[in-house]
Amino acid sequence: MTSQKQAEANRRNAEKSTGPRTPQGKTTAAANSTTHGATATIYRPIRHENPADHHAIRAGLIETWNPQTPQEYQ
């Protein structure tokens, strides 16, 4: 069971956790859950990635492995 003192501390800390406030912080946070990699259904490049390289590598893997079903693409 949480003590009254701990519950009050939790409430105070929760008031400080409001998420990113600047446009740059919001952009960074938006990319946190982005699925990336060769099997990404929706590809959004990470800041340091070159989208053309990603698509070339993915196309090469598809050509090499020749997946036949949606499960094989994953």
All heavy atoms as TSV, in Angstrom:
chain	resi	resn	atom	element	x	y	z
A	1	MET	N	N	0.836	-1.176	0.000
A	1	MET	CA	C	0.000	0.000	0.000
A	1	MET	C	C	0.888	1.249	0.000
A	1	MET	O	O	1.920	1.292	0.651
A	1	MET	CB	C	-0.899	-0.032	1.229
A	1	MET	CG	C	-1.836	1.126	1.318
A	1	MET	SD	S	-2.992	0.855	2.664
A	1	MET	CE	C	-4.176	2.047	2.239
A	2	THR	N	N	0.475	2.256	-0.756
A	2	THR	CA	C	1.242	3.486	-0.865
A	2	THR	C	C	0.887	4.433	0.275
A	2	THR	O	O	-0.289	4.648	0.564
A	2	THR	CB	C	0.935	4.182	-2.208
A	2	THR	OG1	O	1.184	3.256	-3.249
A	2	THR	CG2	C	1.784	5.402	-2.405
A	3	SER	N	N	1.913	5.009	0.890
A	3	SER	CA	C	1.666	5.947	1.980
A	3	SER	C	C	1.142	7.266	1.425
A	3	SER	O	O	1.278	7.561	0.235
A	3	SER	CB	C	2.951	6.191	2.771
A	3	SER	OG	O	3.862	6.929	1.974
A	4	GLN	N	N	0.538	8.054	2.284
A	4	GLN	CA	C	0.016	9.369	1.885
A	4	GLN	C	C	1.152	10.249	1.367
A	4	GLN	O	O	1.011	10.931	0.358
A	4	GLN	CB	C	-0.685	10.046	3.069
A	4	GLN	CG	C	-1.314	11.385	2.739
A	4	GLN	CD	C	-2.460	11.258	1.746
A	4	GLN	OE1	O	-3.105	10.222	1.639
A	4	GLN	NE2	N	-2.696	12.317	1.002
A	5	LYS	N	N	2.299	10.198	2.030
A	5	LYS	CA	C	3.458	10.991	1.620
A	5	LYS	C	C	3.928	10.575	0.221
A	5	LYS	O	O	4.215	11.429	-0.628
A	5	LYS	CB	C	4.590	10.806	2.642
A	5	LYS	CG	C	5.790	11.658	2.400
A	5	LYS	CD	C	6.812	11.468	3.513
A	5	LYS	CE	C	8.046	12.291	3.268
A	5	LYS	NZ	N	9.055	12.101	4.319
A	6	GLN	N	N	3.977	9.263	-0.051
A	6	GLN	CA	C	4.400	8.774	-1.356
A	6	GLN	C	C	3.373	9.140	-2.432
A	6	GLN	O	O	3.734	9.517	-3.547
A	6	GLN	CB	C	4.604	7.259	-1.326
A	6	GLN	CG	C	5.126	6.699	-2.639
A	6	GLN	CD	C	6.495	7.236	-3.004
A	6	GLN	OE1	O	7.412	7.195	-2.205
A	6	GLN	NE2	N	6.641	7.750	-4.202
A	7	ALA	N	N	2.093	9.050	-2.106
A	7	ALA	CA	C	1.040	9.399	-3.062
A	7	ALA	C	C	1.138	10.877	-3.456
A	7	ALA	O	O	0.983	11.225	-4.635
A	7	ALA	CB	C	-0.334	9.090	-2.483
A	8	GLU	N	N	1.409	11.734	-2.502
A	8	GLU	CA	C	1.568	13.168	-2.787
A	8	GLU	C	C	2.801	13.413	-3.652
A	8	GLU	O	O	2.768	14.223	-4.585
A	8	GLU	CB	C	1.645	13.958	-1.485
A	8	GLU	CG	C	0.326	14.011	-0.732
A	8	GLU	CD	C	0.463	14.594	0.665
A	8	GLU	OE1	O	1.560	15.091	1.005
A	8	GLU	OE2	O	-0.527	14.535	1.414
A	9	ALA	N	N	3.889	12.716	-3.371
A	9	ALA	CA	C	5.106	12.848	-4.174
A	9	ALA	C	C	4.838	12.376	-5.601
A	9	ALA	O	O	5.287	13.007	-6.572
A	9	ALA	CB	C	6.247	12.053	-3.546
A	10	ASN	N	N	4.108	11.304	-5.761
A	10	ASN	CA	C	3.756	10.805	-7.094
A	10	ASN	C	C	2.943	11.835	-7.870
A	10	ASN	O	O	3.165	12.055	-9.063
A	10	ASN	CB	C	2.973	9.491	-6.996
A	10	ASN	CG	C	3.840	8.331	-6.552
A	10	ASN	OD1	O	5.059	8.417	-6.570
A	10	ASN	ND2	N	3.206	7.247	-6.129
A	11	ARG	N	N	1.980	12.475	-7.207
A	11	ARG	CA	C	1.168	13.503	-7.873
A	11	ARG	C	C	2.017	14.697	-8.309
A	11	ARG	O	O	1.870	15.210	-9.411
A	11	ARG	CB	C	0.053	13.978	-6.949
A	11	ARG	CG	C	-1.189	13.099	-6.965
A	11	ARG	CD	C	-2.376	13.805	-6.382
A	11	ARG	NE	N	-3.100	13.315	-5.262
A	11	ARG	CZ	C	-2.773	12.465	-4.304
A	11	ARG	NH1	N	-1.619	11.940	-4.270
A	11	ARG	NH2	N	-3.575	12.111	-3.349
A	12	ARG	N	N	2.922	15.129	-7.454
A	12	ARG	CA	C	3.799	16.251	-7.805
A	12	ARG	C	C	4.672	15.898	-9.007
A	12	ARG	O	O	4.839	16.717	-9.915
A	12	ARG	CB	C	4.680	16.644	-6.610
A	12	ARG	CG	C	3.951	17.427	-5.537
A	12	ARG	CD	C	4.917	18.042	-4.528
A	12	ARG	NE	N	5.871	17.087	-3.968
A	12	ARG	CZ	C	5.640	16.330	-2.894
A	12	ARG	NH1	N	4.494	16.416	-2.255
A	12	ARG	NH2	N	6.562	15.492	-2.450
A	13	ASN	N	N	5.222	14.700	-9.002
A	13	ASN	CA	C	6.063	14.282	-10.122
A	13	ASN	C	C	5.261	14.149	-11.409
A	13	ASN	O	O	5.747	14.483	-12.484
A	13	ASN	CB	C	6.766	12.957	-9.802
A	13	ASN	CG	C	7.861	13.135	-8.781
A	13	ASN	OD1	O	8.409	14.223	-8.639
A	13	ASN	ND2	N	8.171	12.075	-8.063
A	14	ALA	N	N	4.030	13.674	-11.308
A	14	ALA	CA	C	3.188	13.513	-12.498
A	14	ALA	C	C	2.873	14.867	-13.138
A	14	ALA	O	O	2.748	14.966	-14.364
A	14	ALA	CB	C	1.902	12.787	-12.131
A	15	GLU	N	N	2.759	15.903	-12.328
A	15	GLU	CA	C	2.492	17.239	-12.868
A	15	GLU	C	C	3.664	17.752	-13.704
A	15	GLU	O	O	3.478	18.555	-14.606
A	15	GLU	CB	C	2.199	18.217	-11.735
A	15	GLU	CG	C	0.858	17.976	-11.068
A	15	GLU	CD	C	0.647	18.841	-9.845
A	15	GLU	OE1	O	1.548	19.652	-9.513
A	15	GLU	OE2	O	-0.413	18.702	-9.218
A	16	LYS	N	N	4.855	17.281	-13.433
A	16	LYS	CA	C	6.039	17.692	-14.186
A	16	LYS	C	C	6.177	16.925	-15.498
A	16	LYS	O	O	6.847	17.374	-16.413
A	16	LYS	CB	C	7.304	17.465	-13.353
A	16	LYS	CG	C	7.362	18.279	-12.086
A	16	LYS	CD	C	8.591	17.922	-11.289
A	16	LYS	CE	C	8.596	18.611	-9.937
A	16	LYS	NZ	N	9.755	18.195	-9.143
A	17	SER	N	N	5.541	15.764	-15.614
A	17	SER	CA	C	5.678	14.906	-16.788
A	17	SER	C	C	4.638	15.278	-17.830
A	17	SER	O	O	3.605	14.632	-17.966
A	17	SER	CB	C	5.509	13.444	-16.374
A	17	SER	OG	O	6.464	13.099	-15.421
A	18	THR	N	N	4.907	16.332	-18.569
A	18	THR	CA	C	3.928	16.804	-19.549
A	18	THR	C	C	4.337	16.500	-20.976
A	18	THR	O	O	3.665	16.923	-21.915
A	18	THR	CB	C	3.716	18.328	-19.399
A	18	THR	OG1	O	4.970	18.977	-19.603
A	18	THR	CG2	C	3.176	18.669	-18.024
A	19	GLY	N	N	5.436	15.803	-21.156
A	19	GLY	CA	C	5.879	15.457	-22.500
A	19	GLY	C	C	6.692	16.576	-23.123
A	19	GLY	O	O	6.948	17.614	-22.513
A	20	PRO	N	N	7.096	16.388	-24.373
A	20	PRO	CA	C	7.918	17.387	-25.044
A	20	PRO	C	C	7.120	18.663	-25.326
A	20	PRO	O	O	5.926	18.602	-25.602
A	20	PRO	CB	C	8.331	16.700	-26.342
A	20	PRO	CG	C	7.305	15.660	-26.571
A	20	PRO	CD	C	6.827	15.236	-25.223
A	21	ARG	N	N	7.796	19.800	-25.261
A	21	ARG	CA	C	7.116	21.079	-25.466
A	21	ARG	C	C	7.607	21.825	-26.696
A	21	ARG	O	O	6.863	22.592	-27.286
A	21	ARG	CB	C	7.316	21.966	-24.233
A	21	ARG	CG	C	6.681	21.375	-23.004
A	21	ARG	CD	C	6.957	22.220	-21.781
A	21	ARG	NE	N	6.490	21.518	-20.594
A	21	ARG	CZ	C	6.005	22.116	-19.539
A	21	ARG	NH1	N	5.932	23.411	-19.495
A	21	ARG	NH2	N	5.602	21.408	-18.516
A	22	THR	N	N	8.846	21.617	-27.084
A	22	THR	CA	C	9.385	22.328	-28.245
A	22	THR	C	C	9.082	21.535	-29.515
A	22	THR	O	O	8.898	20.317	-29.471
A	22	THR	CB	C	10.914	22.494	-28.131
A	22	THR	OG1	O	11.522	21.195	-28.183
A	22	THR	CG2	C	11.303	23.209	-26.847
A	23	PRO	N	N	9.033	22.210	-30.661
A	23	PRO	CA	C	8.807	21.493	-31.921
A	23	PRO	C	C	9.854	20.397	-32.161
A	23	PRO	O	O	9.517	19.302	-32.614
A	23	PRO	CB	C	8.903	22.586	-32.988
A	23	PRO	CG	C	8.513	23.844	-32.272
A	23	PRO	CD	C	9.039	23.666	-30.868
A	24	GLN	N	N	11.114	20.687	-31.838
A	24	GLN	CA	C	12.167	19.685	-32.015
A	24	GLN	C	C	11.933	18.490	-31.092
A	24	GLN	O	O	12.076	17.336	-31.501
A	24	GLN	CB	C	13.534	20.295	-31.739
A	24	GLN	CG	C	14.673	19.296	-31.921
A	24	GLN	CD	C	16.027	19.891	-31.575
A	24	GLN	OE1	O	16.120	21.024	-31.134
A	24	GLN	NE2	N	17.067	19.116	-31.770
A	25	GLY	N	N	11.555	18.745	-29.862
A	25	GLY	CA	C	11.275	17.665	-28.915
A	25	GLY	C	C	10.092	16.824	-29.355
A	25	GLY	O	O	10.093	15.599	-29.233
A	26	LYS	N	N	9.066	17.461	-29.895
A	26	LYS	CA	C	7.892	16.734	-30.372
A	26	LYS	C	C	8.249	15.863	-31.574
A	26	LYS	O	O	7.779	14.734	-31.698
A	26	LYS	CB	C	6.775	17.708	-30.725
A	26	LYS	CG	C	6.176	18.366	-29.496
A	26	LYS	CD	C	5.102	19.355	-29.851
A	26	LYS	CE	C	4.570	20.027	-28.594
A	26	LYS	NZ	N	3.475	20.942	-28.880
A	27	THR	N	N	9.091	16.380	-32.462
A	27	THR	CA	C	9.522	15.603	-33.628
A	27	THR	C	C	10.327	14.392	-33.189
A	27	THR	O	O	10.125	13.280	-33.687
A	27	THR	CB	C	10.367	16.472	-34.575
A	27	THR	OG1	O	9.574	17.584	-34.991
A	27	THR	CG2	C	10.824	15.696	-35.785
A	28	THR	N	N	11.221	14.590	-32.247
A	28	THR	CA	C	12.034	13.486	-31.735
A	28	THR	C	C	11.156	12.440	-31.056
A	28	THR	O	O	11.310	11.246	-31.297
A	28	THR	CB	C	13.088	14.015	-30.748
A	28	THR	OG1	O	13.916	14.958	-31.417
A	28	THR	CG2	C	13.948	12.889	-30.182
A	29	ALA	N	N	10.217	12.883	-30.235
A	29	ALA	CA	C	9.344	11.946	-29.526
A	29	ALA	C	C	8.440	11.194	-30.496
A	29	ALA	O	O	8.145	10.012	-30.281
A	29	ALA	CB	C	8.507	12.694	-28.497
A	30	ALA	N	N	8.020	11.841	-31.556
A	30	ALA	CA	C	7.155	11.184	-32.540
A	30	ALA	C	C	7.859	10.025	-33.222
A	30	ALA	O	O	7.219	9.069	-33.656
A	30	ALA	CB	C	6.682	12.192	-33.575
A	31	ALA	N	N	9.175	10.097	-33.317
A	31	ALA	CA	C	9.941	9.041	-33.977
A	31	ALA	C	C	10.277	7.890	-33.032
A	31	ALA	O	O	10.783	6.867	-33.480
A	31	ALA	CB	C	11.225	9.612	-34.562
A	32	ASN	N	N	9.974	8.016	-31.750
A	32	ASN	CA	C	10.351	6.990	-30.779
A	32	ASN	C	C	9.750	5.629	-31.094
A	32	ASN	O	O	10.387	4.607	-30.927
A	32	ASN	CB	C	9.959	7.402	-29.364
A	32	ASN	CG	C	10.877	8.450	-28.807
A	32	ASN	OD1	O	11.947	8.691	-29.334
A	32	ASN	ND2	N	10.452	9.096	-27.737
A	33	SER	N	N	8.511	5.611	-31.539
A	33	SER	CA	C	7.857	4.328	-31.770
A	33	SER	C	C	7.849	3.928	-33.237
A	33	SER	O	O	7.171	2.986	-33.621
A	33	SER	CB	C	6.422	4.377	-31.251
A	33	SER	OG	O	5.682	5.305	-32.013
A	34	THR	N	N	8.583	4.629	-34.062
A	34	THR	CA	C	8.625	4.310	-35.483
A	34	THR	C	C	9.236	2.932	-35.695
A	34	THR	O	O	10.296	2.636	-35.182
A	34	THR	CB	C	9.458	5.355	-36.250
A	34	THR	OG1	O	8.852	6.628	-36.074
A	34	THR	CG2	C	9.519	5.034	-37.727
A	35	THR	N	N	8.524	2.114	-36.439
A	35	THR	CA	C	9.067	0.810	-36.808
A	35	THR	C	C	10.020	1.035	-37.961
A	35	THR	O	O	9.668	1.667	-38.948
A	35	THR	CB	C	7.941	-0.141	-37.244
A	35	THR	OG1	O	7.027	-0.276	-36.162
A	35	THR	CG2	C	8.481	-1.497	-37.617
A	36	HIS	N	N	11.222	0.541	-37.827
A	36	HIS	CA	C	12.190	0.712	-38.891
A	36	HIS	C	C	12.869	-0.616	-39.165
A	36	HIS	O	O	12.752	-1.561	-38.403
A	36	HIS	CB	C	13.213	1.797	-38.551
A	36	HIS	CG	C	14.018	1.483	-37.339
A	36	HIS	ND1	N	13.545	1.644	-36.065
A	36	HIS	CD2	C	15.263	0.980	-37.209
A	36	HIS	CE1	C	14.467	1.274	-35.199
A	36	HIS	NE2	N	15.519	0.856	-35.857
A	37	GLY	N	N	13.526	-0.695	-40.263
A	37	GLY	CA	C	14.206	-1.918	-40.637
A	37	GLY	C	C	13.675	-2.433	-41.963
A	37	GLY	O	O	12.767	-1.867	-42.555
A	38	ALA	N	N	14.230	-3.518	-42.413
A	38	ALA	CA	C	13.881	-4.069	-43.721
A	38	ALA	C	C	12.444	-4.545	-43.786
A	38	ALA	O	O	11.861	-4.608	-44.854
A	38	ALA	CB	C	14.827	-5.211	-44.060
A	39	THR	N	N	11.832	-4.896	-42.660
A	39	THR	CA	C	10.473	-5.422	-42.674
A	39	THR	C	C	9.421	-4.371	-42.321
A	39	THR	O	O	8.262	-4.710	-42.131
A	39	THR	CB	C	10.334	-6.605	-41.701
A	39	THR	OG1	O	10.610	-6.139	-40.375
A	39	THR	CG2	C	11.273	-7.729	-42.061
A	40	ALA	N	N	9.799	-3.124	-42.237
A	40	ALA	CA	C	8.843	-2.083	-41.868
A	40	ALA	C	C	7.748	-1.971	-42.911
A	40	ALA	O	O	8.000	-1.908	-44.102
A	40	ALA	CB	C	9.559	-0.745	-41.723
A	41	THR	N	N	6.498	-1.973	-42.445
A	41	THR	CA	C	5.367	-1.807	-43.348
A	41	THR	C	C	5.306	-0.366	-43.832
A	41	THR	O	O	5.141	-0.097	-45.012
A	41	THR	CB	C	4.059	-2.163	-42.622
A	41	THR	OG1	O	4.191	-3.476	-42.102
A	41	THR	CG2	C	2.895	-2.107	-43.569
A	42	ILE	N	N	5.417	0.545	-42.898
A	42	ILE	CA	C	5.460	1.970	-43.225
A	42	ILE	C	C	6.855	2.440	-42.859
A	42	ILE	O	O	7.250	2.396	-41.698
A	42	ILE	CB	C	4.410	2.766	-42.439
A	42	ILE	CG1	C	3.007	2.271	-42.796
A	42	ILE	CG2	C	4.560	4.252	-42.702
A	42	ILE	CD1	C	1.916	2.862	-41.957
A	43	TYR	N	N	7.590	2.888	-43.838
A	43	TYR	CA	C	8.974	3.269	-43.585
A	43	TYR	C	C	9.087	4.770	-43.447
A	43	TYR	O	O	8.670	5.520	-44.321
A	43	TYR	CB	C	9.891	2.784	-44.713
A	43	TYR	CG	C	11.304	3.279	-44.555
A	43	TYR	CD1	C	12.109	2.781	-43.543
A	43	TYR	CD2	C	11.805	4.277	-45.360
A	43	TYR	CE1	C	13.388	3.257	-43.358
A	43	TYR	CE2	C	13.090	4.754	-45.186
A	43	TYR	CZ	C	13.868	4.233	-44.185
A	43	TYR	OH	O	15.133	4.710	-44.000
A	44	ARG	N	N	9.617	5.214	-42.334
A	44	ARG	CA	C	9.974	6.608	-42.130
A	44	ARG	C	C	11.438	6.623	-41.731
A	44	ARG	O	O	11.809	5.993	-40.739
A	44	ARG	CB	C	9.128	7.239	-41.041
A	44	ARG	CG	C	7.717	7.528	-41.510
A	44	ARG	CD	C	6.974	8.326	-40.490
A	44	ARG	NE	N	6.391	7.376	-39.541
A	44	ARG	CZ	C	5.859	7.711	-38.391
A	44	ARG	NH1	N	5.840	8.947	-38.006
A	44	ARG	NH2	N	5.357	6.798	-37.606
A	45	PRO	N	N	12.281	7.309	-42.499
A	45	PRO	CA	C	13.714	7.263	-42.187
A	45	PRO	C	C	14.031	7.910	-40.844
A	45	PRO	O	O	13.397	8.882	-40.450
A	45	PRO	CB	C	14.365	8.044	-43.323
A	45	PRO	CG	C	13.278	8.891	-43.877
A	45	PRO	CD	C	11.992	8.159	-43.644
A	46	ILE	N	N	15.000	7.333	-40.164
A	46	ILE	CA	C	15.542	7.929	-38.958
A	46	ILE	C	C	16.492	9.028	-39.416
A	46	ILE	O	O	17.016	8.989	-40.531
A	46	ILE	CB	C	16.278	6.854	-38.126
A	46	ILE	CG1	C	15.277	5.773	-37.733
A	46	ILE	CG2	C	16.922	7.455	-36.889
A	46	ILE	CD1	C	15.914	4.595	-37.033
A	47	ARG	N	N	16.730	9.999	-38.581
A	47	ARG	CA	C	17.503	11.184	-38.972
A	47	ARG	C	C	18.787	10.870	-39.733
A	47	ARG	O	O	19.136	11.551	-40.670
A	47	ARG	CB	C	17.829	12.020	-37.739
A	47	ARG	CG	C	16.642	12.714	-37.157
A	47	ARG	CD	C	17.020	13.532	-35.927
A	47	ARG	NE	N	17.487	12.713	-34.812
A	47	ARG	CZ	C	16.700	12.061	-33.976
A	47	ARG	NH1	N	15.409	12.100	-34.122
A	47	ARG	NH2	N	17.195	11.363	-32.996
A	48	HIS	N	N	19.512	9.827	-39.349
A	48	HIS	CA	C	20.806	9.547	-39.962
A	48	HIS	C	C	20.710	8.570	-41.134
A	48	HIS	O	O	21.720	8.261	-41.744
A	48	HIS	CB	C	21.782	9.004	-38.914
A	48	HIS	CG	C	21.360	7.684	-38.348
A	48	HIS	ND1	N	20.443	7.589	-37.337
A	48	HIS	CD2	C	21.704	6.425	-38.680
A	48	HIS	CE1	C	20.253	6.310	-37.057
A	48	HIS	NE2	N	21.004	5.577	-37.859
A	49	GLU	N	N	19.504	8.080	-41.464
A	49	GLU	CA	C	19.369	7.107	-42.539
A	49	GLU	C	C	19.106	7.771	-43.883
A	49	GLU	O	O	18.462	8.807	-43.960
A	49	GLU	CB	C	18.209	6.142	-42.258
A	49	GLU	CG	C	18.483	5.162	-41.158
A	49	GLU	CD	C	17.326	4.190	-40.981
A	49	GLU	OE1	O	16.169	4.572	-41.171
A	49	GLU	OE2	O	17.620	3.045	-40.639
A	50	ASN	N	N	19.573	7.131	-44.925
A	50	ASN	CA	C	19.300	7.575	-46.286
A	50	ASN	C	C	18.170	6.691	-46.818
A	50	ASN	O	O	18.353	5.476	-46.959
A	50	ASN	CB	C	20.559	7.425	-47.147
A	50	ASN	CG	C	20.325	7.859	-48.574
A	50	ASN	OD1	O	19.205	8.087	-49.003
A	50	ASN	ND2	N	21.411	7.977	-49.324
A	51	PRO	N	N	16.980	7.260	-47.126
A	51	PRO	CA	C	15.854	6.451	-47.586
A	51	PRO	C	C	16.174	5.623	-48.834
A	51	PRO	O	O	15.712	4.493	-48.968
A	51	PRO	CB	C	14.767	7.486	-47.884
A	51	PRO	CG	C	15.137	8.680	-47.075
A	51	PRO	CD	C	16.636	8.665	-46.986
A	52	ALA	N	N	16.963	6.152	-49.738
A	52	ALA	CA	C	17.300	5.418	-50.962
A	52	ALA	C	C	18.084	4.146	-50.627
A	52	ALA	O	O	17.856	3.088	-51.241
A	52	ALA	CB	C	18.103	6.307	-51.906
A	53	ASP	N	N	18.990	4.233	-49.656
A	53	ASP	CA	C	19.746	3.048	-49.244
A	53	ASP	C	C	18.815	1.988	-48.663
A	53	ASP	O	O	18.934	0.797	-48.963
A	53	ASP	CB	C	20.811	3.408	-48.201
A	53	ASP	CG	C	21.948	4.223	-48.777
A	53	ASP	OD1	O	22.096	4.269	-50.020
A	53	ASP	OD2	O	22.693	4.816	-47.973
A	54	HIS	N	N	17.886	2.420	-47.829
A	54	HIS	CA	C	16.935	1.482	-47.222
A	54	HIS	C	C	16.139	0.747	-48.303
A	54	HIS	O	O	16.021	-0.478	-48.274
A	54	HIS	CB	C	15.969	2.216	-46.293
A	54	HIS	CG	C	14.811	1.369	-45.867
A	54	HIS	ND1	N	14.894	0.451	-44.855
A	54	HIS	CD2	C	13.551	1.274	-46.351
A	54	HIS	CE1	C	13.737	-0.161	-44.722
A	54	HIS	NE2	N	12.901	0.317	-45.617
A	55	HIS	N	N	15.597	1.486	-49.249
A	55	HIS	CA	C	14.773	0.873	-50.287
A	55	HIS	C	C	15.594	-0.059	-51.189
A	55	HIS	O	O	15.107	-1.102	-51.605
A	55	HIS	CB	C	14.055	1.953	-51.098
A	55	HIS	CG	C	13.022	2.685	-50.288
A	55	HIS	ND1	N	11.893	2.086	-49.789
A	55	HIS	CD2	C	12.962	3.970	-49.874
A	55	HIS	CE1	C	11.176	2.957	-49.112
A	55	HIS	NE2	N	11.809	4.115	-49.147
A	56	ALA	N	N	16.834	0.297	-51.442
A	56	ALA	CA	C	17.698	-0.553	-52.263
A	56	ALA	C	C	18.013	-1.869	-51.547
A	56	ALA	O	O	17.950	-2.951	-52.148
A	56	ALA	CB	C	18.992	0.176	-52.617
A	57	ILE	N	N	18.324	-1.790	-50.264
A	57	ILE	CA	C	18.620	-2.993	-49.488
A	57	ILE	C	C	17.375	-3.877	-49.398
A	57	ILE	O	O	17.441	-5.094	-49.596
A	57	ILE	CB	C	19.146	-2.627	-48.080
A	57	ILE	CG1	C	20.525	-1.987	-48.189
A	57	ILE	CG2	C	19.164	-3.849	-47.159
A	57	ILE	CD1	C	21.008	-1.337	-46.915
A	58	ARG	N	N	16.223	-3.259	-49.131
A	58	ARG	CA	C	14.970	-4.023	-49.018
A	58	ARG	C	C	14.644	-4.711	-50.341
A	58	ARG	O	O	14.259	-5.885	-50.364
A	58	ARG	CB	C	13.833	-3.104	-48.588
A	58	ARG	CG	C	12.549	-3.842	-48.289
A	58	ARG	CD	C	11.515	-2.880	-47.695
A	58	ARG	NE	N	10.384	-3.611	-47.169
A	58	ARG	CZ	C	9.338	-3.982	-47.896
A	58	ARG	NH1	N	9.283	-3.687	-49.179
A	58	ARG	NH2	N	8.337	-4.650	-47.344
A	59	ALA	N	N	14.783	-3.990	-51.454
A	59	ALA	CA	C	14.508	-4.581	-52.766
A	59	ALA	C	C	15.442	-5.755	-53.037
A	59	ALA	O	O	15.013	-6.786	-53.576
A	59	ALA	CB	C	14.640	-3.523	-53.858
A	60	GLY	N	N	16.700	-5.631	-52.652
A	60	GLY	CA	C	17.648	-6.719	-52.826
A	60	GLY	C	C	17.272	-7.945	-52.013
A	60	GLY	O	O	17.375	-9.082	-52.492
A	61	LEU	N	N	16.826	-7.731	-50.780
A	61	LEU	CA	C	16.408	-8.857	-49.937
A	61	LEU	C	C	15.175	-9.548	-50.519
A	61	LEU	O	O	15.086	-10.776	-50.540
A	61	LEU	CB	C	16.114	-8.374	-48.513
A	61	LEU	CG	C	17.325	-7.954	-47.687
A	61	LEU	CD1	C	16.885	-7.268	-46.400
A	61	LEU	CD2	C	18.199	-9.151	-47.384
A	62	ILE	N	N	14.230	-8.756	-51.007
A	62	ILE	CA	C	13.025	-9.344	-51.598
A	62	ILE	C	C	13.380	-10.147	-52.843
A	62	ILE	O	O	12.871	-11.248	-53.053
A	62	ILE	CB	C	11.983	-8.241	-51.904
A	62	ILE	CG1	C	11.426	-7.689	-50.583
A	62	ILE	CG2	C	10.864	-8.770	-52.794
A	62	ILE	CD1	C	10.568	-6.451	-50.740
A	63	GLU	N	N	14.261	-9.608	-53.655
A	63	GLU	CA	C	14.681	-10.319	-54.868
A	63	GLU	C	C	15.413	-11.619	-54.522
A	63	GLU	O	O	15.184	-12.665	-55.130
A	63	GLU	CB	C	15.579	-9.424	-55.718
A	63	GLU	CG	C	15.975	-10.049	-57.037
A	63	GLU	CD	C	16.838	-9.113	-57.867
A	63	GLU	OE1	O	16.695	-7.888	-57.736
A	63	GLU	OE2	O	17.668	-9.633	-58.634
A	64	THR	N	N	16.276	-11.577	-53.527
A	64	THR	CA	C	17.050	-12.751	-53.135
A	64	THR	C	C	16.170	-13.841	-52.524
A	64	THR	O	O	16.266	-15.013	-52.882
A	64	THR	CB	C	18.149	-12.361	-52.128
A	64	THR	OG1	O	19.006	-11.416	-52.750
A	64	THR	CG2	C	18.948	-13.575	-51.670
A	65	TRP	N	N	15.307	-13.461	-51.593
A	65	TRP	CA	C	14.534	-14.444	-50.835
A	65	TRP	C	C	13.181	-14.771	-51.464
A	65	TRP	O	O	12.566	-15.768	-51.104
A	65	TRP	CB	C	14.357	-13.980	-49.389
A	65	TRP	CG	C	15.676	-13.944	-48.687
A	65	TRP	CD1	C	16.416	-12.835	-48.400
A	65	TRP	CD2	C	16.440	-15.050	-48.223
A	65	TRP	NE1	N	17.584	-13.187	-47.780
A	65	TRP	CE2	C	17.623	-14.551	-47.657
A	65	TRP	CE3	C	16.236	-16.429	-48.233
A	65	TRP	CZ2	C	18.590	-15.382	-47.102
A	65	TRP	CZ3	C	17.212	-17.244	-47.669
A	65	TRP	CH2	C	18.372	-16.721	-47.118
A	66	ASN	N	N	12.680	-13.929	-52.375
A	66	ASN	CA	C	11.442	-14.163	-53.113
A	66	ASN	C	C	10.280	-14.599	-52.212
A	66	ASN	O	O	9.725	-15.690	-52.368
A	66	ASN	CB	C	11.690	-15.213	-54.206
A	66	ASN	CG	C	10.551	-15.275	-55.190
A	66	ASN	OD1	O	9.804	-14.326	-55.350
A	66	ASN	ND2	N	10.413	-16.419	-55.848
A	67	PRO	N	N	9.873	-13.750	-51.252
A	67	PRO	CA	C	8.772	-14.128	-50.359
A	67	PRO	C	C	7.466	-14.298	-51.141
A	67	PRO	O	O	7.183	-13.538	-52.065
A	67	PRO	CB	C	8.689	-12.964	-49.374
A	67	PRO	CG	C	9.339	-11.824	-50.062
A	67	PRO	CD	C	10.359	-12.402	-50.987
A	68	GLN	N	N	6.668	-15.305	-50.763
A	68	GLN	CA	C	5.435	-15.613	-51.474
A	68	GLN	C	C	4.173	-15.199	-50.712
A	68	GLN	O	O	3.127	-15.045	-51.308
A	68	GLN	CB	C	5.369	-17.118	-51.759
A	68	GLN	CG	C	6.528	-17.617	-52.603
A	68	GLN	CD	C	6.541	-16.976	-53.988
A	68	GLN	OE1	O	5.538	-16.988	-54.686
A	68	GLN	NE2	N	7.674	-16.396	-54.361
A	69	THR	N	N	4.267	-15.040	-49.405
A	69	THR	CA	C	3.100	-14.699	-48.607
A	69	THR	C	C	3.421	-13.482	-47.734
A	69	THR	O	O	4.596	-13.160	-47.519
A	69	THR	CB	C	2.716	-15.875	-47.671
A	69	THR	OG1	O	3.773	-16.051	-46.715
A	69	THR	CG2	C	2.483	-17.158	-48.445
A	70	PRO	N	N	2.369	-12.819	-47.216
A	70	PRO	CA	C	2.636	-11.675	-46.324
A	70	PRO	C	C	3.474	-12.061	-45.112
A	70	PRO	O	O	4.310	-11.287	-44.649
A	70	PRO	CB	C	1.235	-11.229	-45.899
A	70	PRO	CG	C	0.335	-11.680	-46.997
A	70	PRO	CD	C	0.943	-12.968	-47.507
A	71	GLN	N	N	3.293	-13.278	-44.602
A	71	GLN	CA	C	4.076	-13.723	-43.441
A	71	GLN	C	C	5.555	-13.834	-43.775
A	71	GLN	O	O	6.408	-13.573	-42.944
A	71	GLN	CB	C	3.560	-15.070	-42.930
A	71	GLN	CG	C	2.205	-14.982	-42.252
A	71	GLN	CD	C	1.055	-14.922	-43.256
A	71	GLN	OE1	O	1.210	-15.199	-44.438
A	71	GLN	NE2	N	-0.115	-14.531	-42.776
A	72	GLU	N	N	5.860	-14.220	-45.007
A	72	GLU	CA	C	7.265	-14.335	-45.394
A	72	GLU	C	C	7.933	-12.974	-45.532
A	72	GLU	O	O	9.151	-12.876	-45.452
A	72	GLU	CB	C	7.387	-15.130	-46.706
A	72	GLU	CG	C	7.067	-16.600	-46.532
A	72	GLU	CD	C	7.185	-17.378	-47.818
A	72	GLU	OE1	O	7.431	-16.783	-48.885
A	72	GLU	OE2	O	7.037	-18.604	-47.766
A	73	TYR	N	N	7.156	-11.919	-45.748
A	73	TYR	CA	C	7.716	-10.576	-45.816
A	73	TYR	C	C	8.171	-10.109	-44.431
A	73	TYR	O	O	8.970	-9.222	-44.306
A	73	TYR	CB	C	6.702	-9.581	-46.371
A	73	TYR	CG	C	6.705	-9.517	-47.884
A	73	TYR	CD1	C	5.841	-10.307	-48.621
A	73	TYR	CD2	C	7.566	-8.675	-48.561
A	73	TYR	CE1	C	5.836	-10.259	-49.999
A	73	TYR	CE2	C	7.573	-8.614	-49.939
A	73	TYR	CZ	C	6.698	-9.411	-50.653
A	73	TYR	OH	O	6.708	-9.354	-52.020
A	74	GLN	N	N	7.616	-10.692	-43.391
A	74	GLN	CA	C	7.924	-10.253	-42.047
A	74	GLN	C	C	9.117	-10.997	-41.565
A	74	GLN	O	O	9.781	-10.848	-40.706
A	74	GLN	CB	C	6.734	-10.462	-41.117
A	74	GLN	CG	C	5.576	-9.615	-41.548
A	74	GLN	CD	C	4.344	-9.855	-40.675
A	74	GLN	OE1	O	4.397	-10.568	-39.693
A	74	GLN	NE2	N	3.252	-9.262	-41.058
